[in-house]
């Protein structure tokens, strides 16, 4: 699985960070950072929760 972010939609509101902190973080400029662009299956549930929780629907998954 590969994480895809629509940067035009992303507001860096950190909902994804709360749901999958291993994968997402907010940097010192208050911008979203994807720490692991292709997370392993062990993180699938957390990543899917982050995708579903994004209020702007800025995050999606593609085949890695």
CHARMM internal coordinates of N, CA and C (Angstrom, degrees):
IC EDIT
DIST 1 N 1 CA 1.4538
DIST 1 CA 1 C 1.5157
ANGL 1 N 1 CA 1 C 108.56
DIST 1 C 2 N 1.3019
ANGL 1 CA 1 C 2 N 114.92
DIHE 1 N 1 CA 1 C 2 N 143.07
DIST 2 N 2 CA 1.4610
ANGL 1 C 2 N 2 CA 121.04
DIHE 1 CA 1 C 2 N 2 CA 179.22
DIST 2 CA 2 C 1.5295
ANGL 2 N 2 CA 2 C 108.80
DIHE 1 C 2 N 2 CA 2 C -125.91
DIST 2 C 3 N 1.3151
ANGL 2 CA 2 C 3 N 116.24
DIHE 2 N 2 CA 2 C 3 N 135.74
DIST 3 N 3 CA 1.4676
ANGL 2 C 3 N 3 CA 121.43
DIHE 2 CA 2 C 3 N 3 CA 179.13
DIST 3 CA 3 C 1.5190
ANGL 3 N 3 CA 3 C 109.20
DIHE 2 C 3 N 3 CA 3 C -84.86
DIST 3 C 4 N 1.3260
ANGL 3 CA 3 C 4 N 115.16
DIHE 3 N 3 CA 3 C 4 N 131.93
DIST 4 N 4 CA 1.4649
ANGL 3 C 4 N 4 CA 121.96
DIHE 3 CA 3 C 4 N 4 CA 177.49
DIST 4 CA 4 C 1.5265
ANGL 4 N 4 CA 4 C 107.09
DIHE 3 C 4 N 4 CA 4 C -121.52
DIST 4 C 5 N 1.3243
ANGL 4 CA 4 C 5 N 116.36
DIHE 4 N 4 CA 4 C 5 N 127.84
DIST 5 N 5 CA 1.4678
ANGL 4 C 5 N 5 CA 121.39
DIHE 4 CA 4 C 5 N 5 CA 178.80
DIST 5 CA 5 C 1.5197
ANGL 5 N 5 CA 5 C 108.81
DIHE 4 C 5 N 5 CA 5 C -115.45
DIST 5 C 6 N 1.3215
ANGL 5 CA 5 C 6 N 116.12
DIHE 5 N 5 CA 5 C 6 N 128.68
DIST 6 N 6 CA 1.4624
ANGL 5 C 6 N 6 CA 120.93
DIHE 5 CA 5 C 6 N 6 CA 171.67
DIST 6 CA 6 C 1.5241
ANGL 6 N 6 CA 6 C 105.85
DIHE 5 C 6 N 6 CA 6 C -86.56
DIST 6 C 7 N 1.3161
ANGL 6 CA 6 C 7 N 115.98
DIHE 6 N 6 CA 6 C 7 N 99.13
DIST 7 N 7 CA 1.4619
ANGL 6 C 7 N 7 CA 120.98
DIHE 6 CA 6 C 7 N 7 CA -174.17
DIST 7 CA 7 C 1.5147
ANGL 7 N 7 CA 7 C 112.88
DIHE 6 C 7 N 7 CA 7 C -66.81
DIST 7 C 8 N 1.3270
ANGL 7 CA 7 C 8 N 117.80
DIHE 7 N 7 CA 7 C 8 N -19.45
DIST 8 N 8 CA 1.4667
ANGL 7 C 8 N 8 CA 120.60
DIHE 7 CA 7 C 8 N 8 CA 175.95
DIST 8 CA 8 C 1.5289
ANGL 8 N 8 CA 8 C 111.33
DIHE 7 C 8 N 8 CA 8 C -72.96
DIST 8 C 9 N 1.3256
ANGL 8 CA 8 C 9 N 116.67
DIHE 8 N 8 CA 8 C 9 N -25.33
DIST 9 N 9 CA 1.4653
ANGL 8 C 9 N 9 CA 121.03
DIHE 8 CA 8 C 9 N 9 CA 180.00
DIST 9 CA 9 C 1.5272
ANGL 9 N 9 CA 9 C 113.48
DIHE 8 C 9 N 9 CA 9 C -95.30
DIST 9 C 10 N 1.3209
ANGL 9 CA 9 C 10 N 116.70
DIHE 9 N 9 CA 9 C 10 N -27.98
DIST 10 N 10 CA 1.4641
ANGL 9 C 10 N 10 CA 121.22
DIHE 9 CA 9 C 10 N 10 CA -173.39
DIST 10 CA 10 C 1.5294
ANGL 10 N 10 CA 10 C 111.24
DIHE 9 C 10 N 10 CA 10 C -64.22
DIST 10 C 11 N 1.3334
ANGL 10 CA 10 C 11 N 114.83
DIHE 10 N 10 CA 10 C 11 N 130.00
DIST 11 N 11 CA 1.4689
ANGL 10 C 11 N 11 CA 121.44
DIHE 10 CA 10 C 11 N 11 CA 177.68
DIST 11 CA 11 C 1.5312
ANGL 11 N 11 CA 11 C 111.96
DIHE 10 C 11 N 11 CA 11 C -107.54
DIST 11 C 12 N 1.3185
ANGL 11 CA 11 C 12 N 116.66
DIHE 11 N 11 CA 11 C 12 N 4.68
DIST 12 N 12 CA 1.4733
ANGL 11 C 12 N 12 CA 122.24
DIHE 11 CA 11 C 12 N 12 CA -178.72
DIST 12 CA 12 C 1.5228
ANGL 12 N 12 CA 12 C 111.51
DIHE 11 C 12 N 12 CA 12 C 51.54
DIST 12 C 13 N 1.3384
ANGL 12 CA 12 C 13 N 116.14
DIHE 12 N 12 CA 12 C 13 N 45.40
DIST 13 N 13 CA 1.4610
ANGL 12 C 13 N 13 CA 119.62
DIHE 12 CA 12 C 13 N 13 CA -178.21
DIST 13 CA 13 C 1.5251
ANGL 13 N 13 CA 13 C 113.45
DIHE 12 C 13 N 13 CA 13 C -85.92
DIST 13 C 14 N 1.3344
ANGL 13 CA 13 C 14 N 117.57
DIHE 13 N 13 CA 13 C 14 N -3.38
DIST 14 N 14 CA 1.4634
ANGL 13 C 14 N 14 CA 124.72
DIHE 13 CA 13 C 14 N 14 CA 170.10
DIST 14 CA 14 C 1.5222
ANGL 14 N 14 CA 14 C 116.03
DIHE 13 C 14 N 14 CA 14 C 74.23
DIST 14 C 15 N 1.3144
ANGL 14 CA 14 C 15 N 118.99
DIHE 14 N 14 CA 14 C 15 N 12.79
DIST 15 N 15 CA 1.4579
ANGL 14 C 15 N 15 CA 119.72
DIHE 14 CA 14 C 15 N 15 CA 173.47
DIST 15 CA 15 C 1.5289
ANGL 15 N 15 CA 15 C 108.99
DIHE 14 C 15 N 15 CA 15 C -60.79
DIST 15 C 16 N 1.3220
ANGL 15 CA 15 C 16 N 117.05
DIHE 15 N 15 CA 15 C 16 N -42.18
DIST 16 N 16 CA 1.4654
ANGL 15 C 16 N 16 CA 121.07
DIHE 15 CA 15 C 16 N 16 CA 179.26
DIST 16 CA 16 C 1.5238
ANGL 16 N 16 CA 16 C 111.31
DIHE 15 C 16 N 16 CA 16 C -63.86
DIST 16 C 17 N 1.3059
ANGL 16 CA 16 C 17 N 117.04
DIHE 16 N 16 CA 16 C 17 N -36.18
DIST 17 N 17 CA 1.4635
ANGL 16 C 17 N 17 CA 121.24
DIHE 16 CA 16 C 17 N 17 CA 179.14
DIST 17 CA 17 C 1.5273
ANGL 17 N 17 CA 17 C 109.90
DIHE 16 C 17 N 17 CA 17 C -63.34
DIST 17 C 18 N 1.3179
ANGL 17 CA 17 C 18 N 116.61
DIHE 17 N 17 CA 17 C 18 N -41.47
DIST 18 N 18 CA 1.4593
ANGL 17 C 18 N 18 CA 120.72
DIHE 17 CA 17 C 18 N 18 CA 179.41
DIST 18 CA 18 C 1.5239
ANGL 18 N 18 CA 18 C 111.52
DIHE 17 C 18 N 18 CA 18 C -64.65
DIST 18 C 19 N 1.3300
ANGL 18 CA 18 C 19 N 116.72
DIHE 18 N 18 CA 18 C 19 N -34.00
DIST 19 N 19 CA 1.4678
ANGL 18 C 19 N 19 CA 120.56
DIHE 18 CA 18 C 19 N 19 CA -176.36
DIST 19 CA 19 C 1.5209
ANGL 19 N 19 CA 19 C 113.67
DIHE 18 C 19 N 19 CA 19 C -88.61
DIST 19 C 20 N 1.3176
ANGL 19 CA 19 C 20 N 117.33
DIHE 19 N 19 CA 19 C 20 N -26.98
DIST 20 N 20 CA 1.4706
ANGL 19 C 20 N 20 CA 120.62
DIHE 19 CA 19 C 20 N 20 CA -179.39
DIST 20 CA 20 C 1.5242
ANGL 20 N 20 CA 20 C 110.56
DIHE 19 C 20 N 20 CA 20 C -145.64
DIST 20 C 21 N 1.3295
ANGL 20 CA 20 C 21 N 117.40
DIHE 20 N 20 CA 20 C 21 N 69.50
DIST 21 N 21 CA 1.4640
ANGL 20 C 21 N 21 CA 120.11
DIHE 20 CA 20 C 21 N 21 CA -176.28
DIST 21 CA 21 C 1.5237
ANGL 21 N 21 CA 21 C 113.69
DIHE 20 C 21 N 21 CA 21 C -65.67
DIST 21 C 22 N 1.3205
ANGL 21 CA 21 C 22 N 117.69
DIHE 21 N 21 CA 21 C 22 N -19.24
DIST 22 N 22 CA 1.4591
ANGL 21 C 22 N 22 CA 120.42
DIHE 21 CA 21 C 22 N 22 CA 176.16
DIST 22 CA 22 C 1.5280
ANGL 22 N 22 CA 22 C 111.37
DIHE 21 C 22 N 22 CA 22 C -68.59
DIST 22 C 23 N 1.3333
ANGL 22 CA 22 C 23 N 116.13
DIHE 22 N 22 CA 22 C 23 N -23.09
DIST 23 N 23 CA 1.4644
ANGL 22 C 23 N 23 CA 122.12
DIHE 22 CA 22 C 23 N 23 CA -171.50
DIST 23 CA 23 C 1.5304
ANGL 23 N 23 CA 23 C 112.64
DIHE 22 C 23 N 23 CA 23 C -108.11
DIST 23 C 24 N 1.3229
ANGL 23 CA 23 C 24 N 116.91
DIHE 23 N 23 CA 23 C 24 N -34.98
DIST 24 N 24 CA 1.4671
ANGL 23 C 24 N 24 CA 121.65
DIHE 23 CA 23 C 24 N 24 CA -174.34
DIST 24 CA 24 C 1.5285
ANGL 24 N 24 CA 24 C 110.69
DIHE 23 C 24 N 24 CA 24 C -122.06
DIST 24 C 25 N 1.3239
ANGL 24 CA 24 C 25 N 116.02
DIHE 24 N 24 CA 24 C 25 N 149.90
DIST 25 N 25 CA 1.4603
ANGL 24 C 25 N 25 CA 121.32
DIHE 24 CA 24 C 25 N 25 CA 171.95
DIST 25 CA 25 C 1.5308
ANGL 25 N 25 CA 25 C 108.60
DIHE 24 C 25 N 25 CA 25 C -152.25
DIST 25 C 26 N 1.3135
ANGL 25 CA 25 C 26 N 115.25
DIHE 25 N 25 CA 25 C 26 N 163.61
DIST 26 N 26 CA 1.4601
ANGL 25 C 26 N 26 CA 122.10
DIHE 25 CA 25 C 26 N 26 CA 174.24
DIST 26 CA 26 C 1.5171
ANGL 26 N 26 CA 26 C 106.42
DIHE 25 C 26 N 26 CA 26 C -107.15
DIST 26 C 27 N 1.3272
ANGL 26 CA 26 C 27 N 117.09
DIHE 26 N 26 CA 26 C 27 N 127.83
DIST 27 N 27 CA 1.4687
ANGL 26 C 27 N 27 CA 120.51
DIHE 26 CA 26 C 27 N 27 CA -176.73
DIST 27 CA 27 C 1.5190
ANGL 27 N 27 CA 27 C 111.62
DIHE 26 C 27 N 27 CA 27 C -84.50
DIST 27 C 28 N 1.3144
ANGL 27 CA 27 C 28 N 116.22
DIHE 27 N 27 CA 27 C 28 N -176.94
DIST 28 N 28 CA 1.4707
ANGL 27 C 28 N 28 CA 121.91
DIHE 27 CA 27 C 28 N 28 CA -177.11
DIST 28 CA 28 C 1.5335
ANGL 28 N 28 CA 28 C 112.90
DIHE 27 C 28 N 28 CA 28 C -65.12
DIST 28 C 29 N 1.3291
ANGL 28 CA 28 C 29 N 117.05
DIHE 28 N 28 CA 28 C 29 N -17.71
DIST 29 N 29 CA 1.4679
ANGL 28 C 29 N 29 CA 121.51
DIHE 28 CA 28 C 29 N 29 CA 176.85
DIST 29 CA 29 C 1.5174
ANGL 29 N 29 CA 29 C 112.16
DIHE 28 C 29 N 29 CA 29 C -95.69
DIST 29 C 30 N 1.3438
ANGL 29 CA 29 C 30 N 115.59
DIHE 29 N 29 CA 29 C 30 N 11.47
DIST 30 N 30 CA 1.4594
ANGL 29 C 30 N 30 CA 123.26
DIHE 29 CA 29 C 30 N 30 CA -179.36
DIST 30 CA 30 C 1.5253
ANGL 30 N 30 CA 30 C 112.78
DIHE 29 C 30 N 30 CA 30 C 61.19
DIST 30 C 31 N 1.3288
ANGL 30 CA 30 C 31 N 115.28
DIHE 30 N 30 CA 30 C 31 N 36.00
DIST 31 N 31 CA 1.4573
ANGL 30 C 31 N 31 CA 122.30
DIHE 30 CA 30 C 31 N 31 CA 177.03
DIST 31 CA 31 C 1.5297
ANGL 31 N 31 CA 31 C 109.01
DIHE 30 C 31 N 31 CA 31 C -111.90
DIST 31 C 32 N 1.3229
ANGL 31 CA 31 C 32 N 115.71
DIHE 31 N 31 CA 31 C 32 N 145.71
DIST 32 N 32 CA 1.4524
ANGL 31 C 32 N 32 CA 120.48
DIHE 31 CA 31 C 32 N 32 CA 178.05
DIST 32 CA 32 C 1.5290
ANGL 32 N 32 CA 32 C 110.35
DIHE 31 C 32 N 32 CA 32 C -68.89
DIST 32 C 33 N 1.3260
ANGL 32 CA 32 C 33 N 115.03
DIHE 32 N 32 CA 32 C 33 N 139.09
DIST 33 N 33 CA 1.4569
ANGL 32 C 33 N 33 CA 122.16
DIHE 32 CA 32 C 33 N 33 CA 174.38
DIST 33 CA 33 C 1.5288
ANGL 33 N 33 CA 33 C 107.09
DIHE 32 C 33 N 33 CA 33 C -125.28
DIST 33 C 34 N 1.3150
ANGL 33 CA 33 C 34 N 116.35
DIHE 33 N 33 CA 33 C 34 N 131.15
DIST 34 N 34 CA 1.4558
ANGL 33 C 34 N 34 CA 121.17
DIHE 33 CA 33 C 34 N 34 CA 173.29
DIST 34 CA 34 C 1.5235
ANGL 34 N 34 CA 34 C 106.65
DIHE 33 C 34 N 34 CA 34 C -93.80
DIST 34 C 35 N 1.3145
ANGL 34 CA 34 C 35 N 115.86
DIHE 34 N 34 CA 34 C 35 N 108.60
DIST 35 N 35 CA 1.4641
ANGL 34 C 35 N 35 CA 121.10
DIHE 34 CA 34 C 35 N 35 CA -175.54
DIST 35 CA 35 C 1.5270
ANGL 35 N 35 CA 35 C 111.98
DIHE 34 C 35 N 35 CA 35 C -75.56
DIST 35 C 36 N 1.3310
ANGL 35 CA 35 C 36 N 116.83
DIHE 35 N 35 CA 35 C 36 N -32.83
DIST 36 N 36 CA 1.4595
ANGL 35 C 36 N 36 CA 122.14
DIHE 35 CA 35 C 36 N 36 CA -179.43
DIST 36 CA 36 C 1.5277
ANGL 36 N 36 CA 36 C 107.20
DIHE 35 C 36 N 36 CA 36 C -130.65
DIST 36 C 37 N 1.3158
ANGL 36 CA 36 C 37 N 117.93
DIHE 36 N 36 CA 36 C 37 N 102.95
DIST 37 N 37 CA 1.4644
ANGL 36 C 37 N 37 CA 120.98
DIHE 36 CA 36 C 37 N 37 CA -176.75
DIST 37 CA 37 C 1.5189
ANGL 37 N 37 CA 37 C 112.75
DIHE 36 C 37 N 37 CA 37 C -72.11
DIST 37 C 38 N 1.3285
ANGL 37 CA 37 C 38 N 116.91
DIHE 37 N 37 CA 37 C 38 N -27.44
DIST 38 N 38 CA 1.4633
ANGL 37 C 38 N 38 CA 121.35
DIHE 37 CA 37 C 38 N 38 CA 178.87
DIST 38 CA 38 C 1.5255
ANGL 38 N 38 CA 38 C 109.19
DIHE 37 C 38 N 38 CA 38 C -128.13
DIST 38 C 39 N 1.3377
ANGL 38 CA 38 C 39 N 116.98
DIHE 38 N 38 CA 38 C 39 N 75.99
DIST 39 N 39 CA 1.4684
ANGL 38 C 39 N 39 CA 120.06
DIHE 38 CA 38 C 39 N 39 CA -178.08
DIST 39 CA 39 C 1.5280
ANGL 39 N 39 CA 39 C 111.73
DIHE 38 C 39 N 39 CA 39 C -68.56
DIST 39 C 40 N 1.3055
ANGL 39 CA 39 C 40 N 115.24
DIHE 39 N 39 CA 39 C 40 N 154.50
DIST 40 N 40 CA 1.4543
ANGL 39 C 40 N 40 CA 121.19
DIHE 39 CA 39 C 40 N 40 CA 178.34
DIST 40 CA 40 C 1.5221
ANGL 40 N 40 CA 40 C 112.15
DIHE 39 C 40 N 40 CA 40 C -75.36
DIST 40 C 41 N 1.3174
ANGL 40 CA 40 C 41 N 113.94
DIHE 40 N 40 CA 40 C 41 N 169.97
DIST 41 N 41 CA 1.4645
ANGL 40 C 41 N 41 CA 120.86
DIHE 40 CA 40 C 41 N 41 CA -178.55
DIST 41 CA 41 C 1.5179
ANGL 41 N 41 CA 41 C 112.64
DIHE 40 C 41 N 41 CA 41 C -59.85
DIST 41 C 42 N 1.3228
ANGL 41 CA 41 C 42 N 117.23
DIHE 41 N 41 CA 41 C 42 N -27.31
DIST 42 N 42 CA 1.4649
ANGL 41 C 42 N 42 CA 119.62
DIHE 41 CA 41 C 42 N 42 CA -179.47
DIST 42 CA 42 C 1.5295
ANGL 42 N 42 CA 42 C 112.29
DIHE 41 C 42 N 42 CA 42 C -64.83
DIST 42 C 43 N 1.3290
ANGL 42 CA 42 C 43 N 117.00
DIHE 42 N 42 CA 42 C 43 N -17.87
DIST 43 N 43 CA 1.4739
ANGL 42 C 43 N 43 CA 121.19
DIHE 42 CA 42 C 43 N 43 CA 178.82
DIST 43 CA 43 C 1.5296
ANGL 43 N 43 CA 43 C 112.74
DIHE 42 C 43 N 43 CA 43 C -103.93
DIST 43 C 44 N 1.3264
ANGL 43 CA 43 C 44 N 117.62
DIHE 43 N 43 CA 43 C 44 N 2.84
DIST 44 N 44 CA 1.4709
ANGL 43 C 44 N 44 CA 120.63
DIHE 43 CA 43 C 44 N 44 CA -175.42
DIST 44 CA 44 C 1.5285
ANGL 44 N 44 CA 44 C 112.92
DIHE 43 C 44 N 44 CA 44 C -54.54
DIST 44 C 45 N 1.2972
ANGL 44 CA 44 C 45 N 118.56
DIHE 44 N 44 CA 44 C 45 N -48.15
DIST 45 N 45 CA 1.4706
ANGL 44 C 45 N 45 CA 120.92
DIHE 44 CA 44 C 45 N 45 CA -177.04
DIST 45 CA 45 C 1.5260
ANGL 45 N 45 CA 45 C 111.10
DIHE 44 C 45 N 45 CA 45 C -60.32
DIST 45 C 46 N 1.3193
ANGL 45 CA 45 C 46 N 117.17
DIHE 45 N 45 CA 45 C 46 N -43.05
DIST 46 N 46 CA 1.4644
ANGL 45 C 46 N 46 CA 120.70
DIHE 45 CA 45 C 46 N 46 CA 179.55
DIST 46 CA 46 C 1.5292
ANGL 46 N 46 CA 46 C 111.22
DIHE 45 C 46 N 46 CA 46 C -66.77
DIST 46 C 47 N 1.3306
ANGL 46 CA 46 C 47 N 116.12
DIHE 46 N 46 CA 46 C 47 N -42.88
DIST 47 N 47 CA 1.4726
ANGL 46 C 47 N 47 CA 119.85
DIHE 46 CA 46 C 47 N 47 CA -179.80
DIST 47 CA 47 C 1.5252
ANGL 47 N 47 CA 47 C 110.52
DIHE 46 C 47 N 47 CA 47 C -65.25
DIST 47 C 48 N 1.3221
ANGL 47 CA 47 C 48 N 116.90
DIHE 47 N 47 CA 47 C 48 N -42.70
DIST 48 N 48 CA 1.4717
ANGL 47 C 48 N 48 CA 119.55
DIHE 47 CA 47 C 48 N 48 CA 177.90
DIST 48 CA 48 C 1.5246
ANGL 48 N 48 CA 48 C 110.83
DIHE 47 C 48 N 48 CA 48 C -62.87
DIST 48 C 49 N 1.3167
ANGL 48 CA 48 C 49 N 117.82
DIHE 48 N 48 CA 48 C 49 N -37.46
DIST 49 N 49 CA 1.4739
ANGL 48 C 49 N 49 CA 120.78
DIHE 48 CA 48 C 49 N 49 CA 176.21
DIST 49 CA 49 C 1.5222
ANGL 49 N 49 CA 49 C 110.47
DIHE 48 C 49 N 49 CA 49 C -63.99
DIST 49 C 50 N 1.3236
ANGL 49 CA 49 C 50 N 116.97
DIHE 49 N 49 CA 49 C 50 N -38.94
DIST 50 N 50 CA 1.4680
ANGL 49 C 50 N 50 CA 121.07
DIHE 49 CA 49 C 50 N 50 CA 178.03
DIST 50 CA 50 C 1.5245
ANGL 50 N 50 CA 50 C 110.64
DIHE 49 C 50 N 50 CA 50 C -65.32
DIST 50 C 51 N 1.3286
ANGL 50 CA 50 C 51 N 116.55
DIHE 50 N 50 CA 50 C 51 N -43.01
DIST 51 N 51 CA 1.4702
ANGL 50 C 51 N 51 CA 120.88
DIHE 50 CA 50 C 51 N 51 CA 178.40
DIST 51 CA 51 C 1.5209
ANGL 51 N 51 CA 51 C 110.13
DIHE 50 C 51 N 51 CA 51 C -61.25
DIST 51 C 52 N 1.3117
ANGL 51 CA 51 C 52 N 116.56
DIHE 51 N 51 CA 51 C 52 N -48.31
DIST 52 N 52 CA 1.4645
ANGL 51 C 52 N 52 CA 120.89
DIHE 51 CA 51 C 52 N 52 CA -178.10
DIST 52 CA 52 C 1.5243
ANGL 52 N 52 CA 52 C 112.33
DIHE 51 C 52 N 52 CA 52 C -68.04
DIST 52 C 53 N 1.3263
ANGL 52 CA 52 C 53 N 117.19
DIHE 52 N 52 CA 52 C 53 N -29.61
DIST 53 N 53 CA 1.4600
ANGL 52 C 53 N 53 CA 120.67
DIHE 52 CA 52 C 53 N 53 CA -177.89
DIST 53 CA 53 C 1.5168
ANGL 53 N 53 CA 53 C 114.88
DIHE 52 C 53 N 53 CA 53 C -83.73
DIST 53 C 54 N 1.3266
ANGL 53 CA 53 C 54 N 117.26
DIHE 53 N 53 CA 53 C 54 N -12.36
DIST 54 N 54 CA 1.4646
ANGL 53 C 54 N 54 CA 119.99
DIHE 53 CA 53 C 54 N 54 CA -177.67
DIST 54 CA 54 C 1.5313
ANGL 54 N 54 CA 54 C 110.25
DIHE 53 C 54 N 54 CA 54 C -63.75
DIST 54 C 55 N 1.3297
ANGL 54 CA 54 C 55 N 117.85
DIHE 54 N 54 CA 54 C 55 N 116.44
DIST 55 N 55 CA 1.4618
ANGL 54 C 55 N 55 CA 120.09
DIHE 54 CA 54 C 55 N 55 CA -176.83
DIST 55 CA 55 C 1.5286
ANGL 55 N 55 CA 55 C 114.02
DIHE 54 C 55 N 55 CA 55 C -66.27
DIST 55 C 56 N 1.3214
ANGL 55 CA 55 C 56 N 117.46
DIHE 55 N 55 CA 55 C 56 N -22.40
DIST 56 N 56 CA 1.4698
ANGL 55 C 56 N 56 CA 121.07
DIHE 55 CA 55 C 56 N 56 CA -179.63
DIST 56 CA 56 C 1.5331
ANGL 56 N 56 CA 56 C 112.45
DIHE 55 C 56 N 56 CA 56 C -100.67
DIST 56 C 57 N 1.3407
ANGL 56 CA 56 C 57 N 115.80
DIHE 56 N 56 CA 56 C 57 N -1.06
DIST 57 N 57 CA 1.4759
ANGL 56 C 57 N 57 CA 121.12
DIHE 56 CA 56 C 57 N 57 CA -177.03
DIST 57 CA 57 C 1.5279
ANGL 57 N 57 CA 57 C 111.01
DIHE 56 C 57 N 57 CA 57 C 55.64
DIST 57 C 58 N 1.3318
ANGL 57 CA 57 C 58 N 115.81
DIHE 57 N 57 CA 57 C 58 N 39.98
DIST 58 N 58 CA 1.4570
ANGL 57 C 58 N 58 CA 122.16
DIHE 57 CA 57 C 58 N 58 CA -176.94
DIST 58 CA 58 C 1.5255
ANGL 58 N 58 CA 58 C 112.98
DIHE 57 C 58 N 58 CA 58 C -86.21
DIST 58 C 59 N 1.3262
ANGL 58 CA 58 C 59 N 117.12
DIHE 58 N 58 CA 58 C 59 N -12.31
DIST 59 N 59 CA 1.4577
ANGL 58 C 59 N 59 CA 120.98
DIHE 58 CA 58 C 59 N 59 CA -176.58
DIST 59 CA 59 C 1.5272
ANGL 59 N 59 CA 59 C 108.96
DIHE 58 C 59 N 59 CA 59 C -113.11
DIST 59 C 60 N 1.3243
ANGL 59 CA 59 C 60 N 115.38
DIHE 59 N 59 CA 59 C 60 N 137.32
DIST 60 N 60 CA 1.4580
ANGL 59 C 60 N 60 CA 120.55
DIHE 59 CA 59 C 60 N 60 CA 175.02
DIST 60 CA 60 C 1.5198
ANGL 60 N 60 CA 60 C 108.63
DIHE 59 C 60 N 60 CA 60 C -142.68
DIST 60 C 61 N 1.3184
ANGL 60 CA 60 C 61 N 115.26
DIHE 60 N 60 CA 60 C 61 N 171.48
DIST 61 N 61 CA 1.4613
ANGL 60 C 61 N 61 CA 121.57
DIHE 60 CA 60 C 61 N 61 CA 178.94
DIST 61 CA 61 C 1.5154
ANGL 61 N 61 CA 61 C 109.85
DIHE 60 C 61 N 61 CA 61 C -116.67
DIST 61 C 62 N 1.3007
ANGL 61 CA 61 C 62 N 115.25
DIHE 61 N 61 CA 61 C 62 N 140.41
DIST 62 N 62 CA 1.4640
ANGL 61 C 62 N 62 CA 122.35
DIHE 61 CA 61 C 62 N 62 CA 174.22
DIST 62 CA 62 C 1.5172
ANGL 62 N 62 CA 62 C 108.20
DIHE 61 C 62 N 62 CA 62 C -124.95
DIST 62 C 63 N 1.3010
ANGL 62 CA 62 C 63 N 117.19
DIHE 62 N 62 CA 62 C 63 N 164.89
DIST 63 N 63 CA 1.4666
ANGL 62 C 63 N 63 CA 120.51
DIHE 62 CA 62 C 63 N 63 CA 175.67
DIST 63 CA 63 C 1.5165
ANGL 63 N 63 CA 63 C 108.38
DIHE 62 C 63 N 63 CA 63 C -69.10
DIST 63 C 64 N 1.3181
ANGL 63 CA 63 C 64 N 116.83
DIHE 63 N 63 CA 63 C 64 N 133.08
DIST 64 N 64 CA 1.4558
ANGL 63 C 64 N 64 CA 122.43
DIHE 63 CA 63 C 64 N 64 CA -177.23
DIST 64 CA 64 C 1.4554
ANGL 64 N 64 CA 64 C 115.71
DIHE 63 C 64 N 64 CA 64 C -85.63
END
COOR INIT
IC SEED 1 N 1 CA 1 C
IC BUILD
